[in-house]
Every structure is written in structure tokens, then in C-alpha cells.
Amino acid sequence: MNKIFTLLMIILGFQLDAQKYEVIAEGQDFKVEKTKLLCTTNLGYEYVYVALKFTNLSQEDIVLDFIYEMWYSGECSNCEFTDLGIERSISIPANSVIEGDCNNWEYDFLMTLSHSKTDLPHAFKGQLTDLIIGKVQLK
């Protein structure tokens, strides 16, 4: 019985480890968090993604506007758009959460490719060095 309990605790520990979120922006009515996820394609390639989680803490629907910058190997891959003031927006129903996972691509920014775990010729070779979610505000 103790061996089964120990095995269960080890399995649960690994699952909890994989879902640690870091708060990257918050206000009275919202919270934005990120975590890393390992996703496998139907071709067997493994990629690490940064998944975002947007939480509406209020009793009303909200829209968040924000700047979204992806930095690969020290260079921003989309800063020409943020320099022009182009922002991202997400609508979040009252008291709910919208988050990215390996199967949820509702918004392109919910899952940001970090790097490939697969060493194959056609696998992505870049490395996400920073993901900036800035100027977060209620619309």
C-alpha cells in the first residue's frame, strides 16, 4: 500500500511541476500568467512552448489590450509591429480563464514556440530568449 501511495505522489508531483505558472501581469480585474509546455506533433517532433493564461477576476466580461513581443536568440521577431502601436486583444468572459495548451490555438499568442526538443533536419532550430507581454490594459 505504501509503495502505491509513494508512486501516486511521485506522479502527481510531476504533473504539478509541469503546471507551474509565473504571473507576468495583473490588475484588480485580471491576471496574466505563463508556463512552459512540451507538445508533440503528429510527426513525432517535440517542441517546448510558452503557454499563456488570461484570468478575468471580475463579474463582467472584459477585453485586454497588450503588446506582445517574441525575442529569439536576442532579436525581436515581431517588434516592427509593436513599434507601430499594433497590440493584441483578448476578450475574456466574466470569472473565466482562457489558456493555451497543446490543443488550444484559439488565439495565436496563447502558445509561443520556445525551442525544439527534436534533433531532426526539419525541426525548428531557434531559441526563445524572451517573451514580453507589456502595456496590459483594460479596453
TIFI-441972 format. One record per atom (N, C-alpha, C, O, CB): chain; residue in three letters; x, y, z; atom name. Coordinates in steps of 0.05 Angstrom, whole numbers, padded with zeros to 5 digits. Atoms other than C-alpha are relative to their C-alpha. Glycine has a CB too. Layout:
TIFI-441972
  kette  rest      c1      c2      c3  atom
      A   ALA       X       Y       Z    CA
...
***
This chain:
TIFI-441972
  kette  rest      c1      c2      c3  atom
      A   MET   00017  -00024   00000     N
      A   MET   00000   00000   00000    CA
      A   MET   00017   00025   00000     C
      A   MET   00012   00044  -00015     O
      A   MET  -00019   00000   00024    CB
      A   ASN  -00017  -00024  -00001     N
      A   ASN   00056   00049   00017    CA
      A   ASN   00014   00004  -00026     C
      A   ASN   00019   00027  -00034     O
      A   ASN   00021  -00004   00023    CB
      A   LYS  -00013  -00003   00026     N
      A   LYS   00090   00035  -00050    CA
      A   LYS  -00019   00013  -00020     C
      A   LYS  -00010   00030  -00036     O
      A   LYS   00010  -00027  -00010    CB
      A   ILE   00020  -00012   00018     N
      A   ILE   00026   00052  -00087    CA
      A   ILE  -00003   00030   00007     C
      A   ILE  -00004   00046  -00012     O
      A   ILE  -00027  -00015   00002    CB
      A   PHE   00003  -00028  -00009     N
      A   PHE   00018   00116  -00046    CA
      A   PHE   00024   00017  -00009     C
      A   PHE   00021   00039  -00019     O
      A   PHE  -00004   00002   00030    CB
      A   THR  -00025  -00014   00008     N
      A   THR   00091   00136  -00059    CA
      A   THR   00000   00004  -00030     C
      A   THR   00007   00026  -00039     O
      A   THR   00024  -00016   00009    CB
      A   LEU   00001  -00002   00029     N
      A   LEU   00083   00122  -00134    CA
      A   LEU  -00020   00022  -00008     C
      A   LEU  -00014   00038  -00026     O
      A   LEU  -00007  -00026  -00013    CB
      A   LEU   00021  -00020   00006     N
      A   LEU   00019   00164  -00136    CA
      A   LEU   00011   00028   00006     C
      A   LEU   00006   00046  -00010     O
      A   LEU  -00025  -00005   00017    CB
      A   MET  -00010  -00026  -00007     N
      A   MET   00054   00222  -00101    CA
      A   MET   00022   00009  -00020     C
      A   MET   00023   00033  -00026     O
      A   MET   00012  -00001   00029    CB
      A   ILE  -00020  -00007   00020     N
      A   ILE   00112   00219  -00150    CA
      A   ILE  -00013   00009  -00026     C
      A   ILE  -00005   00029  -00038     O
      A   ILE   00019  -00024  -00005    CB
      A   ILE   00014  -00007   00024     N
      A   ILE   00065   00220  -00209    CA
      A   ILE  -00014   00027   00003     C
      A   ILE  -00011   00044  -00015     O
      A   ILE  -00021  -00021  -00007    CB
      A   LEU   00013  -00026  -00005     N
      A   LEU   00024   00278  -00180    CA
      A   LEU   00021   00022   00002     C
      A   LEU   00015   00044  -00008     O
      A   LEU  -00017  -00001   00025    CB
      A   GLY  -00021  -00020  -00002     N
      A   GLY   00088   00315  -00164    CA
      A   GLY   00010   00009  -00028     C
      A   GLY   00014   00033  -00032     O
      A   GLY   00024  -00011   00016    CB
      A   PHE  -00009  -00007   00027     N
      A   PHE   00110   00312  -00237    CA
      A   PHE  -00022   00016  -00015     C
      A   PHE  -00015   00035  -00029     O
      A   PHE   00007  -00025  -00016    CB
      A   GLN   00021  -00014   00012     N
      A   GLN   00042   00335  -00260    CA
      A   GLN  -00002   00029   00010     C
      A   GLN  -00006   00048  -00005     O
      A   GLN  -00027  -00014   00004    CB
      A   LEU   00000  -00026  -00012     N
      A   LEU   00043   00394  -00212    CA
      A   LEU   00023   00017  -00010     C
      A   LEU   00021   00040  -00015     O
      A   LEU  -00001  -00001   00030    CB
      A   ASP  -00024  -00014   00009     N
      A   ASP   00114   00412  -00233    CA
      A   ASP  -00005   00011  -00028     C
      A   ASP   00004   00034  -00034     O
      A   ASP   00023  -00019  -00001    CB
      A   ALA   00004  -00009   00027     N
      A   ALA   00092   00417  -00306    CA
      A   ALA  -00019   00023  -00002     C
      A   ALA  -00019   00037  -00023     O
      A   ALA  -00010  -00024  -00017    CB
      A   GLN   00020  -00021   00002     N
      A   GLN   00037   00466  -00290    CA
      A   GLN   00006   00024   00019     C
      A   GLN  -00013   00037   00028     O
      A   GLN  -00027  -00011   00007    CB
      A   LYS  -00007  -00024  -00016     N
      A   LYS   00075   00519  -00250    CA
      A   LYS  -00003   00024  -00017     C
      A   LYS   00010   00026  -00039     O
      A   LYS   00028  -00003   00012    CB
      A   TYR   00004  -00024   00015     N
      A   TYR   00053   00587  -00273    CA
      A   TYR   00014   00023   00013     C
      A   TYR   00016   00024   00038     O
      A   TYR  -00030   00007  -00003    CB
      A   GLU  -00013  -00024  -00010     N
      A   GLU   00090   00653  -00266    CA
      A   GLU  -00018   00023  -00008     C
      A   GLU  -00025   00026  -00031     O
      A   GLU   00029   00003  -00012    CB
      A   VAL   00016  -00024   00005     N
      A   VAL   00049   00717  -00260    CA
      A   VAL   00017   00020  -00015     C
      A   VAL   00039   00028  -00005     O
      A   VAL  -00013   00012   00026    CB
      A   ILE  -00016  -00019   00015     N
      A   ILE   00073   00766  -00313    CA
      A   ILE  -00014   00027  -00002     C
      A   ILE  -00001   00047  -00010     O
      A   ILE   00006  -00010  -00028    CB
      A   ALA   00014  -00025  -00001     N
      A   ALA   00019   00820  -00308    CA
      A   ALA  -00026  -00005   00016     C
      A   ALA  -00038  -00026   00015     O
      A   ALA  -00007   00011  -00029    CB
      A   GLU   00025   00002  -00015     N
      A   GLU  -00040   00833  -00262    CA
      A   GLU  -00011   00027   00007     C
      A   GLU   00004   00047   00009     O
      A   GLU   00003  -00017   00025    CB
      A   GLY   00014  -00023  -00008     N
      A   GLY  -00091   00884  -00243    CA
      A   GLY  -00023  -00008   00018     C
      A   GLY  -00025  -00032   00025     O
      A   GLY  -00011   00017  -00024    CB
      A   GLN   00023   00007  -00018     N
      A   GLN  -00153   00887  -00200    CA
      A   GLN  -00019  -00020  -00013     C
      A   GLN  -00030  -00037   00001     O
      A   GLN  -00015   00025   00008    CB
      A   ASP   00019   00017   00014     N
      A   ASP  -00195   00852  -00253    CA
      A   ASP   00012  -00022  -00017     C
      A   ASP  -00004  -00038  -00029     O
      A   ASP  -00017   00017  -00017    CB
      A   PHE  -00012   00020   00018     N
      A   PHE  -00145   00807  -00289    CA
      A   PHE   00027  -00009   00011     C
      A   PHE   00039   00003   00028     O
      A   PHE   00003   00011  -00028    CB
      A   LYS  -00027   00011  -00005     N
      A   LYS  -00083   00764  -00284    CA
      A   LYS   00009  -00014  -00025     C
      A   LYS  -00006  -00028  -00038     O
      A   LYS   00000  -00020   00025    CB
      A   VAL  -00012   00013   00023     N
      A   VAL  -00036   00741  -00339    CA
      A   VAL   00024  -00016   00010     C
      A   VAL   00041  -00005   00024     O
      A   VAL   00009   00021  -00023    CB
      A   GLU  -00021   00018  -00009     N
      A   GLU   00009   00681  -00327    CA
      A   GLU   00012  -00015  -00024     C
      A   GLU   00000  -00016  -00045     O
      A   GLU  -00011  -00019   00021    CB
      A   LYS  -00012   00017   00021     N
      A   LYS   00057   00638  -00367    CA
      A   LYS   00012  -00025   00013     C
      A   LYS   00019  -00025   00037     O
      A   LYS   00022   00016  -00015    CB
      A   THR  -00013   00025  -00008     N
      A   THR   00085   00568  -00363    CA
      A   THR   00012  -00013  -00025     C
      A   THR   00006  -00004  -00047     O
      A   THR  -00021  -00020   00014    CB
      A   LYS  -00012   00014   00023     N
      A   LYS   00125   00521  -00407    CA
      A   LYS  -00014  -00027  -00003     C
      A   LYS  -00020  -00041   00017     O
      A   LYS   00030  -00004   00003    CB
      A   LEU   00013   00026   00006     N
      A   LEU   00093   00460  -00441    CA
      A   LEU   00016  -00014  -00022     C
      A   LEU   00027  -00001  -00040     O
      A   LEU  -00029   00004  -00009    CB
      A   LEU  -00012   00016   00021     N
      A   LEU   00122   00404  -00482    CA
      A   LEU  -00022  -00012  -00017     C
      A   LEU  -00040  -00026  -00006     O
      A   LEU   00018  -00023   00013    CB
      A   CYS   00020   00010   00018     N
      A   CYS   00080   00388  -00543    CA
      A   CYS   00013  -00018  -00021     C
      A   CYS   00035  -00012  -00030     O
      A   CYS  -00016   00023  -00013    CB
      A   THR  -00009   00018   00021     N
      A   THR   00088   00331  -00593    CA
      A   THR  -00018   00002  -00024     C
      A   THR  -00042   00000  -00022     O
      A   THR   00002  -00029   00011    CB
      A   THR   00016  -00001   00024     N
      A   THR   00066   00338  -00665    CA
      A   THR  -00007  -00028  -00009     C
      A   THR   00003  -00048   00001     O
      A   THR   00016   00015  -00023    CB
      A   ASN   00008   00027   00010     N
      A   ASN   00033   00282  -00704    CA
      A   ASN   00023  -00013  -00016     C
      A   ASN   00021  -00036  -00022     O
      A   ASN  -00025   00003  -00018    CB
      A   LEU  -00024   00012   00012     N
      A   LEU   00101   00272  -00738    CA
      A   LEU   00021  -00009   00020     C
      A   LEU   00041  -00020   00013     O
      A   LEU   00013   00020  -00019    CB
      A   GLY  -00018   00009  -00021     N
      A   GLY   00133   00259  -00671    CA
      A   GLY   00021   00021   00009     C
      A   GLY   00038   00015   00026     O
      A   GLY   00015  -00024  -00009    CB
      A   TYR  -00018  -00021  -00009     N
      A   TYR   00171   00325  -00664    CA
      A   TYR  -00009   00010   00027     C
      A   TYR  -00033   00013   00032     O
      A   TYR   00001   00023  -00021    CB
      A   GLU   00006  -00011  -00026     N
      A   GLU   00175   00352  -00594    CA
      A   GLU   00009   00029   00001     C
      A   GLU   00032   00036  -00005     O
      A   GLU   00013  -00016   00023    CB
      A   TYR  -00006  -00028  -00003     N
      A   TYR   00171   00427  -00582    CA
      A   TYR  -00007   00010   00027     C
      A   TYR  -00027   00001   00039     O
      A   TYR  -00014   00017  -00022    CB
      A   VAL   00006  -00013  -00025     N
      A   VAL   00173   00469  -00519    CA
      A   VAL  -00013   00027  -00007     C
      A   VAL  -00003   00042  -00024     O
      A   VAL   00025   00004   00018    CB
      A   TYR   00015  -00024   00005     N
      A   TYR   00122   00525  -00519    CA
      A   TYR  -00003   00015   00027     C
      A   TYR  -00003   00003   00048     O
      A   TYR  -00028  -00006  -00012    CB
      A   VAL   00008  -00016  -00022     N
      A   VAL   00108   00583  -00472    CA
      A   VAL  -00030   00004  -00003     C
      A   VAL  -00039   00016  -00023     O
      A   VAL   00016   00028   00002    CB
      A   ALA   00029  -00002   00000     N
      A   ALA   00034   00579  -00456    CA
      A   ALA  -00009   00023   00018     C
      A   ALA   00001   00026   00040     O
      A   ALA  -00014  -00027   00008    CB
      A   LEU   00011  -00022  -00016     N
      A   LEU  -00005   00640  -00432    CA
      A   LEU  -00027  -00007   00011     C
      A   LEU  -00042  -00023  -00001     O
      A   LEU  -00002   00025  -00017    CB
      A   LYS   00025   00004  -00013     N
      A   LYS  -00063   00640  -00385    CA
      A   LYS  -00011   00028   00009     C
      A   LYS   00002   00042   00024     O
      A   LYS   00002  -00019   00025    CB
      A   PHE   00013  -00025  -00006     N
      A   PHE  -00110   00700  -00380    CA
      A   PHE  -00024  -00006   00018     C
      A   PHE  -00042  -00021   00011     O
      A   PHE  -00009   00015  -00026    CB
      A   THR   00022   00004  -00019     N
      A   THR  -00157   00703  -00320    CA
      A   THR  -00015   00026   00004     C
      A   THR  -00004   00047   00010     O
      A   THR   00011  -00011   00027    CB
      A   ASN   00017  -00023  -00006     N
      A   ASN  -00216   00750  -00313    CA
      A   ASN  -00010  -00004   00029     C
      A   ASN  -00024  -00023   00035     O
      A   ASN  -00025   00002  -00020    CB
      A   LEU   00007   00001  -00028     N
      A   LEU  -00225   00763  -00238    CA
      A   LEU  -00025   00015   00007     C
      A   LEU  -00034   00016   00030     O
      A   LEU   00023   00010   00017    CB
      A   SER   00023  -00017  -00004     N
      A   SER  -00286   00807  -00247    CA
      A   SER  -00026  -00014  -00006     C
      A   SER  -00026  -00036  -00017     O
      A   SER   00002   00026  -00016    CB
      A   GLN   00027   00011   00005     N
      A   GLN  -00361   00795  -00251    CA
      A   GLN  -00010   00008  -00028     C
      A   GLN  -00033   00001  -00035     O
      A   GLN  -00019   00010   00021    CB
      A   GLU   00009  -00010   00027     N
      A   GLU  -00364   00827  -00321    CA
      A   GLU   00020  -00009  -00021     C
      A   GLU   00044  -00015  -00015     O
      A   GLU  -00003   00030   00000    CB
      A   ASP  -00018   00006   00022     N
      A   ASP  -00335   00810  -00389    CA
      A   ASP   00020   00022  -00003     C
      A   ASP   00013   00046   00001     O
      A   ASP  -00016  -00005  -00027    CB
      A   ILE  -00020  -00021   00005     N
      A   ILE  -00270   00846  -00404    CA
      A   ILE   00015  -00005  -00026     C
      A   ILE   00014  -00027  -00037     O
      A   ILE   00020   00001   00024    CB
      A   VAL  -00018   00002   00023     N
      A   VAL  -00224   00859  -00462    CA
      A   VAL   00027   00012   00009     C
      A   VAL   00028   00034   00019     O
      A   VAL  -00011   00016  -00026    CB
      A   LEU  -00027  -00009  -00007     N
      A   LEU  -00149   00864  -00450    CA
      A   LEU   00015   00006  -00026     C
      A   LEU   00015  -00009  -00045     O
      A   LEU   00015  -00021   00017    CB
      A   ASP  -00018  -00008   00021     N
      A   ASP  -00103   00901  -00498    CA
      A   ASP   00029  -00002   00011     C
      A   ASP   00033   00004   00035     O
      A   ASP  -00006   00029  -00011    CB
      A   PHE  -00028   00002  -00009     N
      A   PHE  -00028   00888  -00494    CA
      A   PHE   00019  -00002  -00024     C
      A   PHE   00011  -00008  -00046     O
      A   PHE   00003  -00025   00018    CB
      A   ILE  -00022   00003   00019     N
      A   ILE   00038   00889  -00531    CA
      A   ILE   00011  -00028   00004     C
      A   ILE   00014  -00038   00026     O
      A   ILE   00022   00022   00004    CB
      A   TYR  -00009   00028   00000     N
      A   TYR   00065   00820  -00549    CA
      A   TYR   00026  -00001  -00017     C
      A   TYR   00025   00001  -00041     O
      A   TYR  -00021  -00020  -00011    CB
      A   GLU  -00025   00001   00014     N
      A   GLU   00139   00814  -00566    CA
      A   GLU   00014  -00027   00004     C
      A   GLU   00016  -00037   00026     O
      A   GLU   00019   00022   00009    CB
      A   MET  -00014   00026  -00001     N
      A   MET   00176   00749  -00583    CA
      A   MET   00029   00005  -00008     C
      A   MET   00035   00016  -00029     O
      A   MET  -00013  -00021  -00020    CB
      A   TRP  -00029  -00004   00004     N
      A   TRP   00252   00750  -00577    CA
      A   TRP   00013  -00027  -00004     C
      A   TRP   00012  -00044   00014     O
      A   TRP   00013   00016   00023    CB
      A   TYR  -00014   00025   00006     N
      A   TYR   00291   00693  -00610    CA
      A   TYR   00030   00006  -00003     C
      A   TYR   00038   00023  -00019     O
      A   TYR  -00011  -00013  -00026    CB
      A   SER  -00029  -00004   00000     N
      A   SER   00366   00689  -00597    CA
      A   SER   00008   00029   00002     C
      A   SER   00027   00038  -00012     O
      A   SER   00012  -00013  -00026    CB
      A   GLY  -00006  -00028  -00006     N
      A   GLY   00366   00761  -00573    CA
      A   GLY  -00011   00020  -00020     C
      A   GLY  -00006   00044  -00017     O
      A   GLY   00029   00003   00001    CB
      A   GLU   00011  -00018   00019     N
      A   GLU   00329   00790  -00633    CA
      A   GLU  -00030  -00002   00000     C
      A   GLU  -00041  -00024   00001     O
      A   GLU   00011  -00006  -00029    CB
      A   CYS   00030   00000   00000     N
      A   CYS   00256   00811  -00634    CA
      A   CYS  -00010  -00007  -00027     C
      A   CYS  -00002   00004  -00048     O
      A   CYS  -00010   00028   00009    CB
      A   SER   00010   00009   00026     N
      A   SER   00218   00775  -00688    CA
      A   SER  -00025   00014  -00009     C
      A   SER  -00033   00012  -00032     O
      A   SER  -00006  -00030   00002    CB
      A   ASN   00024  -00015   00008     N
      A   ASN   00156   00820  -00687    CA
      A   ASN  -00001   00028   00011     C
      A   ASN  -00022   00040   00012     O
      A   ASN  -00024  -00015   00010    CB
      A   CYS  -00001  -00027  -00012     N
      A   CYS   00179   00887  -00658    CA
      A   CYS  -00008   00022  -00020     C
      A   CYS  -00017   00043  -00012     O
      A   CYS   00027   00006   00011    CB
      A   GLU   00009  -00020   00019     N
      A   GLU   00166   00923  -00723    CA
      A   GLU  -00029   00006   00002     C
      A   GLU  -00039   00028  -00005     O
      A   GLU   00008  -00009  -00029    CB
      A   PHE   00029  -00004  -00004     N
      A   PHE   00092   00913  -00708    CA
      A   PHE  -00006   00015   00026     C
      A   PHE  -00023   00032   00026     O
      A   PHE  -00014  -00027  -00001    CB
      A   THR   00006  -00013  -00026     N
      A   THR   00095   00935  -00635    CA
      A   THR   00010   00029  -00001     C
      A   THR  -00001   00046   00012     O
      A   THR   00014  -00015   00023    CB
      A   ASP  -00009  -00028   00003     N
      A   ASP   00135   00998  -00655    CA
      A   ASP  -00022   00017  -00013     C
      A   ASP  -00023   00041  -00009     O
      A   ASP   00026   00001  -00017    CB
      A   LEU   00022  -00015   00013     N
      A   LEU   00075   01017  -00697    CA
      A   LEU  -00025   00002   00018     C
      A   LEU  -00045   00013   00009     O
      A   LEU  -00008  -00014  -00026    CB
      A   GLY   00022  -00001  -00019     N
      A   GLY   00030   01010  -00636    CA
      A   GLY  -00021  -00021  -00004     C
      A   GLY  -00043  -00020   00007     O
      A   GLY  -00013   00027  -00003    CB
      A   ILE   00019   00021   00004     N
      A   ILE  -00003   00947  -00660    CA
      A   ILE   00000  -00018   00025     C
      A   ILE   00021  -00027   00034     O
      A   ILE   00007  -00017  -00026    CB
      A   GLU   00002   00015  -00024     N
      A   GLU  -00029   00910  -00600    CA
      A   GLU  -00017  -00025  -00005     C
      A   GLU  -00029  -00028  -00026     O
      A   GLU  -00013   00017   00022    CB
      A   ARG   00017   00024   00000     N
      A   ARG  -00063   00844  -00586    CA
      A   ARG  -00023   00006   00018     C
      A   ARG  -00021   00022   00036     O
      A   ARG   00016  -00026   00008    CB
      A   SER   00023  -00002  -00017     N
      A   SER  -00131   00838  -00555    CA
      A   SER  -00011  -00027   00006     C
      A   SER  -00010  -00045  -00011     O
      A   SER  -00022   00019  -00012    CB
      A   ILE   00013   00025  -00007     N
      A   ILE  -00167   00783  -00519    CA
      A   ILE  -00025   00007   00017     C
      A   ILE  -00024   00022   00035     O
      A   ILE   00019  -00020   00016    CB
      A   SER   00026  -00003  -00015     N
      A   SER  -00240   00781  -00495    CA
      A   SER  -00002  -00024   00019     C
      A   SER   00000  -00047   00011     O
      A   SER  -00024   00001  -00020    CB
      A   ILE   00002   00021  -00020     N
      A   ILE  -00249   00743  -00431    CA
      A   ILE  -00027   00003   00014     C
      A   ILE  -00033   00023   00026     O
      A   ILE   00023   00002   00021    CB
      A   PRO   00025  -00001  -00015     N
      A   PRO  -00318   00726  -00403    CA
      A   PRO   00003   00003   00030     C
      A   PRO   00025  -00003   00040     O
      A   PRO  -00017  -00025  -00006    CB
      A   ALA  -00001  -00004  -00029     N
      A   ALA  -00334   00742  -00331    CA
      A   ALA   00008  -00025   00015     C
      A   ALA   00000  -00047   00008     O
      A   ALA  -00028   00009   00011    CB
      A   ASN  -00008   00022  -00017     N
      A   ASN  -00300   00698  -00279    CA
      A   ASN   00010  -00024  -00015     C
      A   ASN   00003  -00047  -00008     O
      A   ASN  -00022  -00008   00018    CB
      A   SER  -00009   00023   00016     N
      A   SER  -00266   00655  -00331    CA
      A   SER   00030   00002  -00007     C
      A   SER   00042   00023  -00003     O
      A   SER  -00017  -00004  -00025    CB
      A   VAL  -00028   00002   00007     N
      A   VAL  -00198   00633  -00357    CA
      A   VAL   00002  -00009  -00029     C
      A   VAL  -00013  -00026  -00038     O
      A   VAL   00015  -00020   00019    CB
      A   ILE  -00006   00009   00027     N
      A   ILE  -00171   00628  -00427    CA
      A   ILE   00030  -00006   00000     C
      A   ILE   00046   00011   00007     O
      A   ILE  -00007   00022  -00022    CB
      A   GLU  -00028   00007  -00001     N
      A   GLU  -00106   00590  -00433    CA
      A   GLU   00008  -00018  -00023     C
      A   GLU  -00008  -00032  -00035     O
      A   GLU   00007  -00014   00026    CB
      A   GLY  -00011   00017   00022     N
      A   GLY  -00062   00557  -00485    CA
      A   GLY   00008  -00027   00011     C
      A   GLY   00016  -00030   00034     O
      A   GLY   00024   00014  -00013    CB
      A   ASP  -00011   00027  -00005     N
      A   ASP  -00046   00484  -00486    CA
      A   ASP   00006  -00012  -00027     C
      A   ASP   00001   00000  -00048     O
      A   ASP  -00020  -00018   00017    CB
      A   CYS  -00008   00012   00025     N
      A   CYS  -00022   00436  -00538    CA
      A   CYS  -00022  -00004  -00020     C
      A   CYS  -00018  -00008  -00044     O
      A   CYS   00013  -00027   00006    CB
      A   ASN   00023   00004   00017     N
      A   ASN  -00092   00430  -00566    CA
      A   ASN  -00017   00026  -00004     C
      A   ASN  -00037   00025  -00018     O
      A   ASN  -00018  -00021   00010    CB
      A   ASN   00016  -00025   00001     N
      A   ASN  -00117   00503  -00558    CA
      A   ASN   00016   00021  -00014     C
      A   ASN   00034   00033  -00003     O
      A   ASN  -00008   00009   00028    CB
      A   TRP  -00014  -00021   00016     N
      A   TRP  -00095   00551  -00613    CA
      A   TRP  -00021   00021  -00008     C
      A   TRP  -00019   00033  -00029     O
      A   TRP   00013  -00013  -00025    CB
      A   GLU   00022  -00020   00006     N
      A   GLU  -00157   00597  -00609    CA
      A   GLU   00012   00027  -00006     C
      A   GLU   00003   00040  -00025     O
      A   GLU  -00019   00002   00025    CB
      A   TYR  -00015  -00025   00005     N
      A   TYR  -00110   00657  -00606    CA
      A   TYR   00029  -00008  -00006     C
      A   TYR   00040  -00025   00008     O
      A   TYR  -00003   00020   00024    CB
      A   ASP  -00028   00008   00007     N
      A   ASP  -00041   00653  -00639    CA
      A   ASP   00020   00006   00022     C
      A   ASP   00041  -00006   00022     O
      A   ASP   00008   00014  -00025    CB
      A   PHE  -00019  -00007  -00021     N
      A   PHE  -00008   00685  -00578    CA
      A   PHE  -00003  -00017   00025     C
      A   PHE   00013  -00013   00043     O
      A   PHE  -00004   00029   00007    CB
      A   LEU   00003   00017  -00024     N
      A   LEU  -00033   00633  -00528    CA
      A   LEU   00023  -00020   00003     C
      A   LEU   00030  -00028   00025     O
      A   LEU  -00026  -00015  -00001    CB
      A   MET  -00023   00019   00001     N
      A   MET   00024   00587  -00549    CA
      A   MET   00022   00011  -00017     C
      A   MET   00019   00016  -00041     O
      A   MET  -00010  -00028  -00011    CB
      A   THR  -00023  -00012   00014     N
      A   THR   00092   00615  -00567    CA
      A   THR   00022  -00021   00000     C
      A   THR   00031  -00031   00020     O
      A   THR   00010   00026   00013    CB
      A   LEU  -00021   00019   00003     N
      A   LEU   00145   00568  -00594    CA
      A   LEU   00025   00009   00014     C
      A   LEU   00035   00031   00009     O
      A   LEU   00005  -00006  -00030    CB
      A   SER  -00025  -00006  -00013     N
      A   SER   00206   00567  -00549    CA
      A   SER   00023  -00013  -00014     C
      A   SER   00041   00001  -00023     O
      A   SER  -00001  -00010   00030    CB
      A   HIS  -00022   00014   00014     N
      A   HIS   00251   00514  -00580    CA
      A   HIS  -00008  -00029  -00005     C
      A   HIS  -00028  -00039   00006     O
      A   HIS   00026   00001   00017    CB
      A   SER   00005   00028   00007     N
      A   SER   00253   00444  -00609    CA
      A   SER   00016  -00018   00019     C
      A   SER   00039  -00013   00025     O
      A   SER   00008  -00005  -00029    CB
      A   LYS  -00014   00021  -00015     N
      A   LYS   00270   00383  -00567    CA
      A   LYS   00008  -00022  -00020     C
      A   LYS   00023  -00040  -00012     O
      A   LYS  -00019  -00011   00022    CB
      A   THR  -00006   00021   00021     N
      A   THR   00275   00342  -00632    CA
      A   THR   00023   00009  -00016     C
      A   THR   00024   00032  -00026     O
      A   THR  -00025  -00005  -00018    CB
      A   ASP  -00023  -00006   00016     N
      A   ASP   00341   00339  -00668    CA
      A   ASP  -00002  -00013  -00027     C
      A   ASP   00010  -00033  -00033     O
      A   ASP   00026  -00009   00015    CB
      A   LEU   00004   00009   00027     N
      A   LEU   00318   00329  -00739    CA
      A   LEU   00005   00023  -00019     C
      A   LEU   00002   00046  -00011     O
      A   LEU  -00029  -00012  -00004    CB
      A   PRO  -00007  -00022   00019     N
      A   PRO   00337   00368  -00802    CA
      A   PRO  -00022   00021  -00003     C
      A   PRO  -00016   00044  -00007     O
      A   PRO   00006  -00012  -00027    CB
      A   HIS   00021  -00019   00005     N
      A   HIS   00268   00400  -00809    CA
      A   HIS  -00012   00012   00025     C
      A   HIS  -00031   00027   00024     O
      A   HIS  -00022  -00014  -00016    CB
      A   ALA   00010  -00011  -00026     N
      A   ALA   00257   00416  -00735    CA
      A   ALA   00009   00029   00003     C
      A   ALA   00031   00036  -00006     O
      A   ALA   00009  -00018   00024    CB
      A   PHE  -00007  -00028  -00005     N
      A   PHE   00257   00489  -00714    CA
      A   PHE   00025   00001   00017     C
      A   PHE   00028  -00013   00037     O
      A   PHE  -00023   00014   00015    CB
      A   LYS  -00026  -00001  -00014     N
      A   LYS   00327   00509  -00691    CA
      A   LYS   00003   00024   00018     C
      A   LYS   00024   00027   00032     O
      A   LYS   00022   00000  -00021    CB
      A   GLY  -00003  -00024  -00016     N
      A   GLY   00314   00576  -00657    CA
      A   GLY  -00004  -00004   00030     C
      A   GLY  -00010  -00027   00038     O
      A   GLY  -00020   00020  -00009    CB
      A   GLN   00003   00001  -00029     N
      A   GLN   00311   00592  -00583    CA
      A   GLN  -00014   00025   00009     C
      A   GLN  -00003   00047   00005     O
      A   GLN   00027  -00005   00015    CB
      A   LEU   00013  -00023  -00012     N
      A   LEU   00261   00638  -00549    CA
      A   LEU   00016   00010   00024     C
      A   LEU   00020  -00005   00043     O
      A   LEU  -00030  -00006   00008    CB
      A   THR  -00016  -00010  -00022     N
      A   THR   00302   00683  -00505    CA
      A   THR  -00016   00019   00018     C
      A   THR  -00009   00024   00041     O
      A   THR   00024   00015  -00010    CB
      A   ASP   00017  -00017  -00016     N
      A   ASP   00246   00729  -00481    CA
      A   ASP  -00027   00002  -00013     C
      A   ASP  -00030   00003  -00038     O
      A   ASP   00012   00028   00004    CB
      A   LEU   00027  -00005   00009     N
      A   LEU   00171   00737  -00487    CA
      A   LEU  -00010   00023   00017     C
      A   LEU  -00013   00020   00042     O
      A   LEU  -00018  -00026   00003    CB
      A   ILE   00008  -00024  -00014     N
      A   ILE   00146   00806  -00468    CA
      A   ILE  -00030   00005  -00005     C
      A   ILE  -00039   00008  -00027     O
      A   ILE   00016   00024  -00008    CB
      A   ILE   00028  -00008   00000     N
      A   ILE   00073   00819  -00451    CA
      A   ILE   00000   00027   00014     C
      A   ILE   00003   00028   00039     O
      A   ILE  -00019  -00021   00013    CB
      A   GLY  -00002  -00026  -00012     N
      A   GLY   00072   00894  -00439    CA
      A   GLY  -00024   00018  -00005     C
      A   GLY  -00041   00011  -00021     O
      A   GLY   00024   00014  -00010    CB
      A   LYS   00022  -00020   00002     N
      A   LYS   00025   00954  -00432    CA
      A   LYS  -00027  -00014   00001     C
      A   LYS  -00045  -00007  -00014     O
      A   LYS   00003   00015  -00027    CB
      A   VAL   00025   00014  -00003     N
      A   VAL  -00031   00908  -00409    CA
      A   VAL  -00020   00020   00012     C
      A   VAL  -00015   00032   00033     O
      A   VAL   00003  -00025   00018    CB
      A   GLN   00021  -00018  -00010     N
      A   GLN  -00095   00949  -00400    CA
      A   GLN  -00028  -00010  -00008     C
      A   GLN  -00031  -00023  -00029     O
      A   GLN   00005   00028  -00010    CB
      A   LEU   00028   00005   00007     N
      A   LEU  -00170   00941  -00398    CA
      A   LEU  -00009   00019  -00022     C
      A   LEU  -00003   00042  -00021     O
      A   LEU  -00018   00002   00025    CB
      A   LYS   00010  -00017   00022     N
      A   LYS  -00203   00966  -00460    CA
      A   LYS  -00027   00011   00007     C
      A   LYS  -00039   00026  -00009     O
      A   LYS  -00002  -00016  -00026    CB
***
